[in-house]
């Protein structure tokens, strides 16, 4: 199993800098033990103008079978000989990918103590893999590597040069050329070699998701073949693939929103406001919301920013709510909500009433239109103030349910919390907390702008000096606005 990495250079930037990046001296031939054989690193050429590092992996077929306990390709009980006689010692696969990450671990991480500036510098690289299994052929090889900036040459290897009529094998001779950082190039190879082989020599467990996301950082979330790459890398294990796709979507949303993943995936607060550690105010808030919904005769309800699904769970208890949709940007929160609701074990009739979807409330979403009511429970305070107009339009202007219920903390009440330091908000992710006057001012402006009426309801003990701990606004489309909207739709029809 063989792979070479070459680069060119100048006297100012010698090609032998490749040795510093790989942490392997060009004047030495080095050997490294692996679980399945021995890896050798040599430099066939090393000059100022051109440098090539070669990785040769000698696979111990017997060790491979013993450690794999007969599993994997060629390991079926009725094909015992195939466990020992196969392409594993010769064709690039997950074995070579693991050797790359083991032998060149520092290079893959992008660290270089001798010359710290080198890892960030793109190099003119040429990567050659003489025998690469490609389930999907040369076209798939190009589809995987070209979006990453590589110029790809993938020449099919014939089955037998003496019998060309037999056609091509499933192997290609691969050459990649392009300006790339070495760490990026190694990560591309680490992921895509086993993807093209469509097999792994070891059992794929949940930690493979973390490995994939680490190696795919910066390129996998936007790759056009993301789904195929994820599925094959995780050996088509559906549960792991789903988890990886959800986390990749979260990364994509964070990049779109120019935020850190941690800032977006903040809907789960395991310290407060959860049913695992009951907070009476949370129960009162849900009771108040459900009561307000019952007063509107709403049947189809959106829980926008549903978090762990406590409100969705409460609404499911009442059959008057025929359709309940929980929406959250955090896939982690939705996963917990799904477990809480036991969606996988729910009866057919009950499961038809509930749906959990991922979405950002900062953008309009056609899926949210046509519902009777929408709830924003403890959501708005998690947004930066400049983002509120976007949420306002997405909910009141685009989705436009008949009723919108909004709850948010009353900052005046904070002085009643003995454990809350003065000047602090209730949760570290709260961007603001409003007084009653500020909330009423915002709600009144929103209602007037979008043709709603609004009423305010205290939630929790209504302190005569500072008001209730939670303030709730119930927006209802005015009768005249509904009439005007119906007239507009009739004219359009």
Helices and strands as residue ranges (DSSP letters): E 2-8, H 17-22, E 30-34, E 37-46, E 50-59, H 61-68, G 77-83, H 94-103, H 105-109, E 123-133, H 137-145, G 146-148, E 151-158, G 164-166, E 168-180, H 182-197, H 207-215, H 226-233, H 238-256, H 261-264, H 280-294, E 300-304, H 310-316, E 323-328, H 331-341, G 343-345, H 348-351, E 354-358, G 366-368, E 373-377, G 380-382, G 385-387, H 388-392, I 393-399, E 403-409, G 411-416, H 436-450, E 452-459, E 470-477, H 479-492
